[in-house]
Amino acid sequence: MWERGGSRVRSLVFGLSAALTLGCGGDGDDGGDKGSGCGTISNPDLFEITNVEPAPGSTVQNSAIVHRFKIVGTVFVNMIQPAFPPGKHTAEEPTVDPTWTITQEADGASYAATALTWTMPGHVEVEFTGAYASPQDNCVLAFPSPMFSYDVTAP
């Protein structure tokens, strides 16, 4: 669920459950950074994200907006914890709770949500909170912040 101003609101439920598979290497037991470029819980590396839509800083009509992005590399995330940063997101709630379609590709995984409209025009800012650790090697990654940042106008 999205969080706004510290309280939970009915919002985008991404329909993704918990797990992550990563391709970070290393064989130490220091609980995080193996010297292989993997981050730690206190200092996670960022996922390599491409093809973000709507594009950061863009302005779109508030009708049938589809959110998309791609995680590049041997990474698959099927649990995302989205939140509205207090004071930055002004478009209120979405009118539907979209689900995500995840498509595995040779060079990563693409994510596309069902179309949505926000309750009112304004600024959309969405963060995906938390860090993600591989059960195989404790490599820790996080999403860039904000994940989505754009303005919506009346349709």
LUMLOPA-254079 format. One line per 3 residues: their letters; for each residue x, y, z of N, C-alpha, C, CB. Coordinates in nm, 4 decimals. Each point is the difference from the previous one (the first is absolute). Glycine has a CB too. Layout:
REM LUMLOPA-254079
A) X,Y,Z,X,Y,Z,X,Y,Z,X,Y,Z  ... $
This chain:
REM LUMLOPA-254079
MWE) 0.0838,-0.1175,0.0000,-0.0838,0.1175,0.0000,0.0883,0.1238,0.0000,-0.1837,-0.1240,0.1210  0.1325,0.2300,-0.1695,0.0686,0.1280,0.0057,-0.0233,0.0570,0.1393,-0.0271,0.0414,-0.2515  0.1245,0.0309,0.3029,-0.0192,0.0699,0.1261,0.0067,0.1479,-0.0289,0.0993,-0.1898,0.1354 $
RGG) -0.1838,0.2656,-0.0692,-0.0026,0.1432,-0.0196,-0.0174,0.0668,0.1338,-0.0939,-0.0255,-0.2308  0.1828,0.1152,0.2649,-0.0098,0.0743,0.1242,-0.0024,-0.0889,0.1230,-0.1195,0.1739,-0.1251  0.1803,-0.2917,0.1180,0.0069,-0.0885,0.1137,-0.1202,-0.0920,0.0147,0.1358,0.1716,0.1075 $
SRV) -0.2439,-0.1473,-0.1791,-0.1152,-0.0889,0.0106,-0.0179,-0.0763,-0.1301,-0.1100,0.1554,0.1644  0.0618,-0.2768,-0.1513,-0.0231,-0.0817,-0.1197,-0.1266,0.0462,-0.0682,0.1172,-0.1968,0.1036  -0.1118,0.2027,-0.2352,-0.1158,0.0373,-0.0796,-0.0258,-0.1086,-0.1019,0.0465,0.2453,0.0328 $
RSL) -0.1704,-0.2543,-0.0750,-0.0335,-0.0937,-0.1069,0.0724,0.0490,-0.1233,-0.2285,-0.0594,0.0994  0.3049,-0.0256,-0.1585,0.0827,0.0469,-0.1091,0.0454,-0.1136,-0.0882,0.0735,0.1879,0.1411  0.0351,-0.1604,-0.2152,0.0545,-0.0978,-0.0917,0.0490,-0.1221,0.0757,0.0639,0.1827,-0.1577 $
VFG) -0.1233,-0.2928,0.1310,0.0508,-0.1249,0.0531,0.0708,-0.0662,-0.1164,-0.1853,-0.0252,0.1776  0.3109,0.0095,-0.1652,0.0783,-0.0428,-0.1130,-0.0166,-0.1488,-0.0322,0.1601,0.1793,0.0575  -0.2271,-0.2551,0.0270,-0.0246,-0.1392,-0.0321,0.1267,-0.0822,-0.0103,-0.2022,0.0727,-0.1170 $
LSA) 0.3050,-0.0284,0.1852,0.1257,-0.0721,-0.0050,0.0284,-0.0583,0.1379,0.0873,0.1507,-0.1845  -0.0395,-0.2749,0.1899,0.0280,-0.0625,0.1290,0.1502,-0.0041,0.0262,-0.2091,-0.1380,-0.0212  0.2477,0.0858,0.1377,0.1373,0.0153,0.0490,0.0986,-0.0979,-0.0601,-0.0964,0.0834,0.2076 $
ALT) 0.2051,-0.0287,-0.2652,0.1182,-0.0767,-0.0379,0.0893,0.0839,-0.0876,-0.1282,-0.2134,0.0158  0.2519,0.1747,-0.0258,0.0956,0.0686,-0.0851,0.1075,-0.0998,-0.0378,-0.0468,0.2251,0.1085  0.0848,-0.2226,-0.2338,0.1113,-0.0807,-0.0440,0.1009,0.0926,-0.0631,-0.1456,-0.2036,-0.0354 $
LGC) 0.2694,0.1981,0.0815,0.1044,0.0881,-0.0501,0.1172,-0.0800,-0.0512,-0.0716,0.1763,0.1593  0.1551,-0.1096,-0.2363,0.1194,-0.0640,-0.0514,0.1283,0.0574,0.0565,-0.1259,-0.0472,-0.2040  0.1282,0.0991,0.3257,0.1236,0.0511,0.0596,0.0867,-0.1170,0.0431,-0.1167,0.2102,0.0775 $
GGD) 0.2483,-0.1929,-0.0845,0.0899,-0.1068,0.0393,0.0588,0.0245,0.1379,0.0518,-0.0396,-0.2395  0.0453,-0.0424,0.2756,0.0677,0.0162,0.1284,-0.0226,-0.1201,0.0870,-0.0248,0.2455,-0.0157  0.1224,-0.2725,0.1048,-0.0144,-0.1174,0.0844,0.0369,0.0264,0.1447,0.0469,-0.1376,-0.1981 $
GDD) -0.0393,0.2663,0.2372,0.0318,0.0328,0.1390,-0.1212,-0.0164,0.0884,0.1747,0.1584,-0.0775  -0.1560,-0.1334,0.2093,-0.1129,-0.0112,0.0923,-0.0133,0.1265,0.0837,0.0300,-0.2492,0.0077  -0.0057,0.3662,-0.0724,-0.0054,0.1252,0.0742,-0.1396,0.0616,0.0017,0.2372,0.0366,-0.0604 $
GGD) -0.3393,-0.1101,0.0147,-0.1362,0.0471,0.0086,-0.0340,0.1092,-0.1000,0.0079,-0.0605,0.2363  0.0642,0.0717,-0.3434,-0.0348,0.1033,-0.0966,0.1040,0.0142,-0.1071,-0.1234,0.1171,0.1756  0.2069,-0.0156,-0.1665,0.0953,0.0317,-0.1043,0.1076,-0.1067,-0.0059,-0.0458,0.2444,0.0288 $
KGS) 0.0498,-0.3163,-0.1385,0.0939,-0.1102,-0.0184,0.1231,0.0437,-0.0779,-0.1911,-0.1593,0.0065  0.2058,0.2901,-0.0297,0.1083,0.0448,-0.0850,-0.0328,-0.0205,-0.1463,0.1605,-0.0516,0.1815  -0.2832,0.0194,-0.2139,-0.0393,-0.0287,-0.1374,-0.0864,0.1109,-0.0576,0.0125,-0.2432,0.0505 $
GCG) -0.0188,0.3567,0.0153,-0.0844,0.1078,-0.0491,-0.1412,-0.0073,0.0517,0.1392,0.0066,-0.1997  -0.1698,-0.0978,0.2896,-0.1341,-0.0108,0.0574,-0.0113,0.0938,0.1197,-0.0198,-0.2403,-0.0779  -0.0970,0.3009,0.0931,-0.0236,0.0896,0.1120,-0.0337,-0.0749,0.1276,-0.0769,0.1707,-0.1610 $
TIS) 0.0585,-0.0930,0.2657,-0.0374,-0.0535,0.1304,-0.1341,0.0595,0.0408,0.2434,-0.0291,0.0661  -0.3031,-0.0197,0.0408,-0.1260,0.0542,0.0495,0.0149,0.1488,0.0307,-0.0613,-0.2252,0.0948  0.1729,0.2639,-0.0339,0.0196,0.1412,0.0335,0.0422,0.0845,-0.1201,0.0613,-0.0719,0.2291 $
NPD) -0.0138,0.0092,-0.3348,0.0445,0.0721,-0.1187,-0.0270,-0.0839,-0.1251,0.1776,0.1190,0.1357  -0.3074,-0.1347,-0.1720,-0.0311,-0.0847,-0.1160,0.0420,0.0652,-0.1310,-0.1911,-0.0962,0.1270  0.2280,0.0142,-0.2226,0.0214,0.0478,-0.1360,-0.1366,0.0203,-0.0641,0.2244,-0.1204,-0.0191 $
LFE) -0.2291,0.2002,-0.0871,-0.1268,0.0219,-0.0698,-0.0169,-0.1011,-0.1131,0.0096,0.2448,0.0578  -0.1327,-0.2909,-0.0751,-0.0325,-0.0786,-0.1176,0.0308,0.0843,-0.1230,-0.1800,-0.1302,0.1245  0.2176,0.0670,-0.2340,0.0125,0.0706,-0.1269,-0.1388,0.0003,-0.0637,0.2467,-0.0676,-0.0311 $
ITN) -0.3066,0.1866,0.0230,-0.1368,0.0157,-0.0499,0.0029,0.0769,-0.1319,-0.0924,-0.0035,0.2365  0.0173,-0.0449,-0.3359,-0.0144,0.0698,-0.1271,-0.1479,0.0034,-0.0378,0.2326,-0.0721,-0.0738  -0.2618,0.1423,-0.0339,-0.1343,0.0030,-0.0612,-0.1105,0.0397,0.0974,0.0780,-0.1752,-0.1556 $
VEP) -0.0523,0.2744,0.2409,-0.1007,0.0454,0.0961,-0.1058,0.0827,-0.0740,0.1717,0.0010,0.1890  -0.2965,-0.0389,-0.1718,-0.1140,0.0733,-0.0576,-0.1081,0.0125,0.1055,0.0525,-0.0838,-0.2331  -0.1143,0.2013,0.2421,0.0317,0.1238,-0.0685,0.1411,0.0464,0.0344,-0.2427,0.0615,0.0014 $
APG) 0.3042,0.0051,-0.0986,0.1378,0.0461,0.0172,0.0093,0.0979,0.1166,0.0423,-0.0320,-0.2460  0.0642,0.0243,0.3238,0.0182,0.0953,0.1104,-0.0049,0.1442,-0.0512,0.1390,-0.1703,0.1235  -0.2136,0.2553,-0.0529,-0.0123,0.1400,-0.0365,-0.1015,0.0294,-0.1092,0.2323,0.0205,0.0667 $
STV) -0.2994,-0.1235,-0.1171,-0.0967,0.0210,-0.1082,-0.1341,0.0483,0.0545,0.1146,-0.1777,-0.1346  -0.1990,0.2218,0.0438,-0.1381,0.0367,0.0311,-0.0892,-0.0848,-0.0881,0.0625,0.2386,0.0661  -0.1593,-0.3080,-0.0045,-0.0895,-0.0873,-0.0750,-0.1450,0.0306,0.0372,0.1781,-0.1794,-0.0101 $
QNS) -0.2697,0.1460,-0.0805,-0.1414,0.0137,0.0311,-0.0397,-0.1058,0.1009,-0.0465,0.0948,-0.2282  -0.0409,-0.0576,0.3207,-0.0414,-0.0875,0.1090,-0.1079,-0.0977,-0.0465,0.0571,0.1805,0.1650  -0.0166,-0.2713,-0.2535,-0.0933,-0.0991,-0.0526,0.0777,-0.1192,-0.0540,-0.1674,0.1806,-0.0563 $
AIV) 0.1371,-0.2983,0.1053,0.0605,-0.1248,-0.0486,0.1534,0.0058,-0.0016,-0.2048,-0.0370,-0.1387  0.2634,0.0757,0.2504,0.1458,0.0097,0.0118,0.0557,-0.1385,0.0319,-0.0143,0.2421,0.0785  0.1127,-0.2846,-0.1565,0.0636,-0.1297,0.0223,0.1421,0.0240,0.0510,-0.1412,-0.1101,-0.1823 $
HRF) 0.1725,0.0510,0.2966,0.1346,0.0082,0.0572,0.0803,-0.1196,-0.0491,-0.0848,0.1235,0.2058  0.2076,-0.0948,-0.2514,0.0882,-0.1056,-0.0510,0.1426,0.0278,0.0475,-0.1486,-0.0359,-0.2042  0.2262,-0.0718,0.2147,0.1435,0.0119,0.0225,0.0632,-0.1351,-0.0257,-0.0319,0.1851,0.1699 $
KIV) 0.1627,-0.1840,-0.1830,0.0752,-0.1238,-0.0212,0.1156,-0.0044,0.0983,-0.0639,-0.0062,-0.2450  0.0821,-0.1086,0.3104,0.1183,-0.0248,0.0824,0.0969,-0.0774,-0.0886,-0.1321,-0.0024,0.2226  0.2498,0.0594,-0.2445,0.1003,-0.0607,-0.0874,0.0872,-0.0955,0.0812,-0.0001,0.2046,-0.1497 $
GTV) 0.0313,-0.3177,0.0910,0.0901,-0.0962,0.0625,-0.0728,-0.1252,0.0447,0.1430,0.1883,0.0732  -0.0710,-0.2707,0.0012,-0.0563,-0.1257,0.0473,-0.0747,0.0232,0.1295,0.1845,-0.1290,-0.1103  -0.2911,0.2052,0.1007,-0.0750,0.0409,0.1185,-0.1481,-0.0225,-0.0246,0.1760,0.1708,0.0602 $
FVN) -0.2431,-0.2205,0.0406,-0.1448,-0.0138,-0.0084,-0.0574,0.0352,0.1357,0.0153,-0.1794,-0.1797  -0.0948,0.2849,0.1856,-0.0630,0.0427,0.1244,-0.1489,-0.0250,-0.0152,0.1792,0.1762,0.0479  -0.2385,-0.2469,0.0447,-0.1446,-0.0182,-0.0090,-0.0714,0.0495,0.1252,0.0385,-0.1959,-0.1487 $
MIQ) 0.0287,0.2866,0.2221,-0.0672,0.0718,0.1087,0.0528,0.1425,0.0010,-0.0296,-0.2125,0.1382  -0.0618,0.3061,-0.1532,0.0368,0.1405,-0.0019,-0.0804,0.0700,0.1083,0.0553,-0.0058,-0.2487  0.0113,0.0935,0.3244,-0.0658,0.0734,0.1078,-0.0081,0.1477,-0.0390,0.0845,-0.1658,0.1747 $
PAF) -0.1915,0.2061,-0.2442,-0.0115,0.1392,-0.0439,-0.0503,0.0923,0.1105,-0.0423,-0.0835,-0.2297  0.0803,0.2111,0.2209,-0.0437,0.1011,0.0967,-0.0033,0.1361,-0.0686,0.0973,-0.1330,0.1934  -0.1848,0.2219,-0.1434,-0.0022,0.1397,-0.0434,0.0865,0.0800,0.0965,-0.2332,-0.0234,-0.1020 $
PPG) 0.3330,0.0969,0.0545,0.0760,0.0843,0.0918,-0.0873,0.1147,0.0521,0.2136,-0.0591,-0.1217  -0.2249,0.0761,0.2509,-0.0827,0.1073,0.0562,0.0411,0.1367,-0.0545,-0.0316,-0.1368,0.2074  -0.0683,0.2164,-0.2439,0.0233,0.1346,-0.0487,0.0409,0.0107,-0.1457,0.0615,0.0520,0.2276 $
KHT) -0.0345,-0.1642,-0.2931,0.0431,0.0033,-0.1398,-0.1072,-0.0513,-0.0957,0.2332,-0.0305,0.0789  -0.3112,-0.0677,-0.0367,-0.1034,-0.0597,-0.0846,-0.1325,0.0729,0.0260,0.1184,-0.2273,0.0019  -0.1755,0.2897,-0.1066,-0.1236,0.0775,0.0177,-0.1157,-0.0506,-0.0846,0.1411,0.1949,0.0515 $
AEE) -0.1220,-0.3022,-0.1264,-0.1046,-0.0504,-0.0897,-0.0998,-0.0914,0.0710,0.1630,0.0166,-0.1868  -0.1543,-0.0262,0.3177,-0.0886,-0.0840,0.0813,0.0159,-0.1476,-0.0365,-0.1626,0.1910,0.0185  0.0524,-0.2663,-0.0198,0.0034,-0.1448,-0.0207,-0.0336,-0.0369,-0.1442,-0.0635,-0.0325,0.2394 $
PTV) 0.1041,-0.0871,-0.2821,-0.0442,-0.0472,-0.1309,-0.1455,-0.0458,0.0083,0.2362,-0.0693,-0.0589  -0.3057,0.0721,-0.0536,-0.1405,-0.0418,-0.0014,-0.0164,-0.1505,-0.0107,-0.0558,0.2168,-0.1035  0.1630,-0.2893,0.0741,-0.0017,-0.1471,-0.0048,0.1251,-0.0518,0.0685,-0.1336,-0.0009,-0.2160 $
DPT) 0.1298,-0.1228,0.2545,0.1174,-0.0668,0.0553,0.0588,-0.0894,-0.1089,-0.0950,0.0064,0.2376  0.1910,0.0455,-0.3153,0.0536,-0.0795,-0.1102,0.0898,-0.1135,0.0481,-0.0127,0.2023,-0.1429  0.0316,-0.2962,0.0576,0.0939,-0.1094,0.0241,0.1132,0.0122,-0.1014,-0.1841,-0.1524,0.0911 $
WTI) 0.2939,0.0855,-0.0612,0.1177,0.0061,-0.0858,0.0158,-0.1277,-0.0802,0.1092,0.1531,0.1629  -0.0655,-0.1378,-0.2862,0.0418,-0.1112,-0.0845,0.1522,0.0054,-0.0059,-0.2172,0.0019,-0.1389  0.2812,-0.1146,0.1647,0.1458,-0.0068,-0.0015,0.0405,-0.0903,-0.1152,0.0167,0.0377,0.2519 $
TQE) 0.0716,0.0135,-0.3370,0.0466,-0.0758,-0.1155,0.1500,-0.0213,0.0115,-0.1851,0.0939,-0.1438  0.2275,-0.2204,0.1566,0.1424,-0.0318,0.0035,0.0568,0.0199,-0.1396,-0.0320,-0.1658,0.1901  0.1490,0.2272,-0.1979,0.0679,0.0229,-0.1261,0.1443,-0.0466,0.0134,-0.1513,0.1960,-0.0547 $
ADG) 0.2204,-0.2084,-0.0550,0.1380,-0.0474,0.0035,0.0896,0.0901,0.0841,-0.0345,-0.1000,-0.2249  0.0046,0.2303,0.2274,0.0855,0.0938,0.0722,-0.0669,0.0601,0.1235,0.1093,0.0503,-0.2158  -0.2168,-0.1118,0.2658,-0.0655,0.0506,0.1205,-0.1464,-0.0371,0.0065,0.1604,0.1861,0.0011 $
ASY) -0.2373,-0.1016,0.0674,-0.1433,-0.0223,0.0156,-0.0726,0.1334,-0.0171,0.0404,-0.1974,0.1560  -0.1458,0.1976,-0.2386,-0.0807,0.1197,-0.0220,-0.1287,-0.0102,0.0801,0.0977,0.0295,-0.2305  -0.1396,0.0832,0.2866,-0.1186,0.0099,0.0839,-0.0953,0.1008,-0.0625,0.1324,-0.0599,0.2081 $
AAT) -0.2608,0.0244,-0.2194,-0.1017,0.0914,-0.0524,-0.1263,-0.0155,0.0840,0.0968,-0.0124,-0.2357  -0.1506,0.1251,0.2808,-0.1216,-0.0012,0.0815,-0.1215,0.0224,-0.0887,0.1282,0.0855,0.1997  -0.2429,-0.1320,-0.1517,-0.1239,0.0323,-0.0694,-0.0229,0.1505,0.0097,-0.0977,-0.2298,0.0500 $
ALT) 0.0231,0.2832,-0.1441,-0.0214,0.1448,-0.0089,-0.0751,0.0532,0.1211,-0.0015,-0.0188,-0.2484  0.0354,0.1433,0.2868,-0.0678,0.0638,0.1119,-0.0203,0.1481,-0.0272,0.0994,-0.1679,0.1564  -0.1868,0.2266,-0.0788,-0.0236,0.1438,0.0027,0.0087,0.0416,0.1462,-0.1487,-0.0027,-0.2108 $
WTM) 0.2113,0.1171,0.2380,0.0096,0.0489,0.1373,-0.1280,0.0745,0.0371,0.2518,0.0176,-0.0198  -0.2858,-0.0129,0.1483,-0.1220,0.0650,0.0479,-0.0090,0.1448,-0.0442,0.0016,-0.1522,0.1947  0.1126,0.2199,-0.2001,0.0004,0.1399,-0.0443,0.1320,0.0309,-0.0689,-0.1549,0.0657,0.1886 $
PGH) 0.1554,0.0332,-0.2793,0.1269,0.0410,-0.0603,0.0952,0.0514,0.1079,-0.1185,0.0574,-0.2159  0.2454,-0.0650,0.1889,0.1008,0.0464,0.0943,0.1337,-0.0636,-0.0310,-0.1755,0.0327,0.1748  0.2611,-0.0385,-0.0737,0.1314,-0.0609,-0.0160,-0.0037,-0.1423,0.0544,0.1130,0.2260,0.0175 $
VEV) -0.0579,-0.3181,-0.0954,0.0118,-0.1399,0.0418,0.1454,-0.0250,0.0360,-0.1939,-0.0739,-0.1485  0.2154,0.0226,0.2683,0.1329,-0.0417,0.0404,-0.0138,-0.1292,0.0785,0.0855,0.2395,0.0054  -0.0174,-0.3421,-0.0537,-0.0101,-0.1329,0.0593,0.1399,-0.0524,0.0282,-0.2176,-0.0449,-0.1211 $
EFT) 0.2366,-0.0035,0.2417,0.1235,-0.0678,0.0390,-0.0302,-0.1476,0.0186,0.0904,0.2090,0.1115  0.0075,-0.2933,-0.1408,-0.0084,-0.1414,0.0353,0.0966,-0.0169,0.1166,-0.0610,-0.0799,-0.2402  0.0076,0.0611,0.3603,0.0822,-0.0025,0.1205,0.0573,-0.1383,0.0266,-0.1382,0.1842,0.0929 $
GAY) 0.2372,-0.1870,-0.0079,0.0591,-0.1268,0.0422,0.1212,-0.0378,-0.0821,-0.2233,-0.0718,0.0740  0.2952,-0.0268,-0.0239,0.1151,-0.0563,-0.0687,-0.0284,-0.1467,-0.0257,0.1595,0.1654,0.1082  -0.0954,-0.2203,-0.2062,-0.0253,-0.1372,-0.0434,0.1306,-0.0773,0.0039,-0.1928,0.0736,-0.1465 $
ASP) 0.1933,-0.1870,0.2165,0.1214,-0.0792,0.0153,-0.0183,-0.1380,-0.0616,0.0564,0.1257,0.2096  0.0452,-0.1686,-0.2785,-0.0009,-0.1339,-0.0576,0.0217,-0.1033,0.1091,0.0859,0.0898,-0.2185  -0.1695,-0.1939,0.2242,0.0225,-0.1044,0.1003,0.1278,-0.0792,-0.0259,-0.2462,-0.0154,0.0297 $
QDN) 0.2979,0.0199,-0.1524,0.1210,-0.0757,-0.0321,0.1270,0.0674,0.0513,-0.1169,-0.0869,-0.2010  0.1245,0.2220,0.1928,0.1270,0.0643,0.0311,-0.0123,0.1331,0.0749,0.0871,-0.1108,-0.2009  -0.2074,0.1468,0.2434,-0.0237,0.1222,0.0769,0.0309,0.1293,-0.0741,0.0496,-0.1334,0.1978 $
CVL) -0.0388,0.1306,-0.3294,0.0172,0.1222,-0.0764,-0.1264,0.0839,0.0204,0.1527,-0.1142,-0.1732  -0.1374,0.2428,0.2110,-0.1148,0.0841,0.0339,-0.0134,0.1132,-0.1019,0.0277,-0.0559,0.2454  -0.1498,0.0701,-0.3003,-0.0308,0.1028,-0.0983,-0.1272,0.0737,0.0399,0.1124,-0.1351,-0.1802 $
AFP) -0.1279,0.2565,0.1288,-0.1204,0.0797,0.0240,-0.0368,0.0726,-0.1288,0.0584,0.0290,0.2458  -0.1842,0.0151,-0.2537,-0.0453,0.0781,-0.1146,0.0474,0.1438,0.0138,-0.2010,-0.1493,-0.0268  0.2243,0.2184,-0.0868,0.0295,0.1432,0.0082,-0.1200,0.0746,0.0563,0.1582,-0.0182,-0.1951 $
SPM) -0.1350,0.1357,0.2502,-0.1090,0.0763,0.0599,0.0000,0.1417,-0.0553,0.0120,-0.1399,0.2092  -0.1255,0.1871,-0.2601,-0.1267,-0.0712,-0.0127,0.0019,-0.0926,-0.1212,-0.1185,0.1918,0.1104  0.0314,-0.2897,-0.1083,-0.0117,-0.0922,-0.1127,-0.0804,0.0652,-0.1125,0.0139,-0.1979,0.1569 $
FSY) -0.1221,0.2657,-0.1216,-0.0815,0.0734,-0.0967,-0.0156,0.1426,0.0503,-0.1240,-0.2106,-0.0714  0.1385,0.3083,-0.0194,-0.0158,0.1400,0.0347,-0.0448,0.0748,-0.1248,0.1769,-0.0152,0.1822  -0.3045,0.0537,-0.1848,-0.0555,0.0687,-0.1166,-0.1235,0.0782,0.0425,0.0887,-0.1792,-0.1559 $
DVT) -0.1373,0.2651,0.0674,-0.1205,0.0779,0.0266,-0.1144,-0.0524,-0.0851,0.1382,0.2025,0.0576  -0.2604,-0.1970,-0.0006,-0.1186,-0.0372,-0.0775,-0.0903,0.1230,-0.0118,0.0137,-0.2433,0.0787  -0.0700,0.2595,-0.1978,-0.0929,0.1091,-0.0271,-0.1375,-0.0595,-0.0283,0.1866,0.1471,-0.0914 $
AP) -0.2892,-0.0636,0.0933,-0.1359,-0.0470,-0.0304,-0.0012,-0.0596,-0.1401,-0.1031,0.1760,0.1517  0.0278,-0.2837,-0.1708,-0.0052,-0.0630,-0.1328,-0.0663,0.0892,-0.1031,-0.0075,-0.2213,0.1105 $
